[in-house]
Amino acid sequence: MAKLLLFPVVLAFGCVVAGVYGMLHNQISYTVAPNYFHGFKFVQFQIPEHLHNRLGAALVGWHASWWMGLLIGLPVLSVALIMPGEKAYVVQSLIAIGVVCATALAVGLLALATASSTDSTAFNRAGAMHNASYSGGFLGILTAAAYLLIANAWLRSRLELPAKRDTTAKLISSSADPTTQTPPPAPPP
């Protein structure tokens, strides 16, 4: 029950992380092609003229990506509910959010590298990175879910080990205790 109460809190955190990711991502895009923002994104997001700079690019990034935290967070955090206990749920959910960000960044940078070798227009390279990062975010649902399934199996195996050790220790100690041993059979007359 406590994990369900934590769900919206972690989801809200995921939205903040997605927004900050967009802000930082746009710093790379702005470096690649300032004209991508001046000729397109600043107008699209109605950024005031005095903010047509890196700060404006960061604002565009926030507005363009915070909501991805909802779309990606809902399935990822739902998978995370399989974690044993509230602490594991929160910790592993935060790591899964990091896995999504890493996946989105890797896909975006791969698209930028590919576009850089095939397209000489900076505007198109920034656009390719931008679009691919959304795809990377959705791919991140799968990579984060895979991570969570592996982490869950590992955590549960670690929780079972002490129980197995206790059982083994009890068996060993009971076999060493002479009061619990059966006496040897009596010799024949």
C-alpha positions, 0 to 999 in steps of 0.5 A: 500500500505504501508503494502506491502512496509513493507512486505519485511522488516518484512520478512528479520527480520523474516529470522534474527530471524529464524537464531538466533533461530537456533543459540540458539537452537543448544546451547541446542542440543550441550549440549545434544549431542556434538557428534551430531555436531562433528560426523555429523553437523560440517562435513555436514556444512563444519565448520572449525576444529578450530570452532568445539565448541559452536560457530561452533554449532551456525554457523550450527544453523544459516545456517540451519535455516535462510531460514526457515524465508522465508518459514514460513514468507511468509504465516504468513506475508501474513495473517498479511496483514489483520491488520488494518493499518501499525503500527498494521501490523508491531507489530502483525507480530513481535508478530506472529514471536514470536508465531512461535518461541515459537511453534517451541521451544515447539515442539522441547523440547517435542520431546527431552523429549520424546526421552529422555524417550525412547532413551538412545543415546544422538545423537538420542535425539539431532537429534529428537529435531532438526527434531521436531523443523522444524515440530514445525516451520511449525506448527507455521504457523498455530498457528501464523495465528490463533493468527493473526486472533484473534488479527485482530478481537480484534483490529477491535472491538476496532476500532469500539467502539469509532464510536459506542460511538460517535453515541450513544453520538449524540443520547443522546445529541440530545434527551436532546437538546430542539431545536431538540425535537418535541413538544408535541401534542396540547391538543384537543379543 
